[in-house]
């Protein structure tokens, strides 16, 4: 099993910044890639930013230039630096771990952390 523990959410005014962290533990060797998704009330969960299995990054158009995903491979931790936050960024943010295709398991999700952007 893989455990994902997120931290760093909270409330911030528009234009502010937050940094999310997600630490993976357990059978981390089965993880192919990690990233972040979010889900706003009444909306579907959507990709925010992720590392691909080859190590490149992919961002939602709505966050390009404002959010940066990074990682510490030694700590099995991914980060999401969010700058110039907007009210439309308000959502529950979920860490996601994609499982290797040769491992017949579902992907893993963190418990979610609330990000609220409001004046």
C-alpha positions as CSV (number, residue, x, y, z in Angstrom):
1,X,0.0,0.0,0.0
2,X,0.9,3.6,-0.5
3,X,0.0,6.4,1.9
4,X,-0.2,10.0,0.8
5,X,-0.2,12.7,3.4
6,X,-1.0,16.3,2.3
7,X,-0.4,19.5,4.1
8,X,-0.3,23.2,3.5
9,X,-3.8,24.2,2.6
10,X,-5.6,27.1,4.1
11,X,-7.2,30.5,3.4
12,X,-5.6,33.3,1.6
13,X,-6.6,36.6,0.0
14,X,-6.5,36.9,-3.8
15,X,-2.9,37.5,-5.0
16,X,-1.6,35.5,-2.1
17,X,0.5,32.3,-2.1
18,X,0.3,28.8,-0.6
19,X,2.6,25.8,-0.8
20,X,1.1,22.3,-0.7
21,X,3.1,19.2,0.2
22,X,2.4,15.6,-0.3
23,X,4.6,12.9,1.3
24,X,4.3,9.3,0.0
25,X,5.2,6.4,2.2
26,X,4.9,2.6,2.1
27,X,5.4,0.8,-1.2
28,X,6.6,3.9,-3.0
29,X,8.5,1.9,-5.6
30,X,5.2,1.1,-7.3
31,X,4.6,4.8,-8.0
32,X,5.0,5.9,-11.6
33,X,4.3,9.6,-11.2
34,X,2.8,12.0,-8.7
35,X,0.8,15.2,-9.1
36,X,-2.1,17.4,-7.9
37,X,-5.8,17.5,-8.8
38,X,-8.5,19.7,-7.4
39,X,-12.2,19.6,-7.0
40,X,-14.4,22.7,-6.5
41,X,-18.0,22.4,-5.2
42,X,-20.3,21.2,-7.9
43,X,-17.5,20.5,-10.3
44,X,-15.6,17.5,-11.5
45,X,-12.1,16.7,-10.2
46,X,-9.5,18.2,-12.6
47,X,-5.8,18.0,-13.1
48,X,-3.8,20.9,-11.7
49,X,-0.2,19.9,-12.2
50,X,1.7,16.6,-12.4
51,X,4.9,15.0,-13.2
52,X,4.8,12.5,-16.0
53,X,6.4,9.1,-15.8
54,X,9.3,10.5,-17.8
55,X,9.8,13.3,-15.4
56,X,8.4,16.2,-17.3
57,X,5.6,18.4,-16.0
58,X,2.1,19.1,-17.2
59,X,-0.1,21.9,-16.0
60,X,-3.7,23.0,-16.4
61,X,-3.9,26.0,-18.6
62,X,-5.6,27.9,-15.9
63,X,-2.6,27.7,-13.5
64,X,0.3,28.0,-16.0
65,X,2.7,30.7,-14.9
66,X,1.2,30.8,-11.4
67,X,1.7,27.3,-10.0
68,X,4.9,25.3,-9.9
69,X,5.1,21.6,-9.1
70,X,8.4,20.3,-7.7
71,X,9.6,17.2,-5.9
72,X,12.1,15.7,-3.6
73,X,12.8,12.2,-4.7
74,X,14.7,11.3,-1.6
75,X,11.8,12.3,0.6
76,X,9.1,10.9,-1.9
77,X,7.5,14.3,-1.6
78,X,5.9,16.5,-4.2
79,X,5.1,20.2,-3.7
80,X,2.8,22.6,-5.3
81,X,3.8,26.3,-5.1
82,X,0.7,28.4,-5.8
83,X,1.3,32.1,-6.4
84,X,-1.1,34.9,-7.4
85,X,-4.0,32.8,-6.2
86,X,-7.5,33.7,-7.5
87,X,-10.9,33.0,-6.1
88,X,-11.5,30.4,-8.8
89,X,-8.6,28.4,-7.4
90,X,-10.8,27.6,-4.3
91,X,-11.1,23.9,-4.1
92,X,-10.1,20.8,-2.3
93,X,-6.7,19.8,-3.6
94,X,-5.8,16.1,-3.8
95,X,-2.4,14.5,-4.2
96,X,-2.4,11.7,-6.7
97,X,0.0,8.8,-7.2
98,X,-0.1,7.0,-10.5
99,X,0.7,3.3,-10.1
100,X,3.0,1.6,-12.5
101,X,1.1,-0.2,-15.3
102,X,2.7,-3.5,-14.4
103,X,1.2,-3.3,-10.9
104,X,-2.4,-4.2,-11.0
105,X,-3.7,-1.7,-8.5
106,X,-5.7,1.4,-8.6
107,X,-4.0,4.7,-8.3
108,X,-3.7,6.3,-4.9
109,X,-5.3,9.6,-3.6
110,X,-4.6,11.7,-0.6
111,X,-7.3,12.8,1.8
112,X,-7.4,16.3,0.3
113,X,-6.6,19.7,1.6
114,X,-8.8,22.8,1.4
115,X,-7.6,25.9,-0.4
116,X,-9.8,28.9,0.0
117,X,-9.1,32.2,-1.8
118,X,-11.3,35.0,-0.7
119,X,-11.1,38.6,0.3
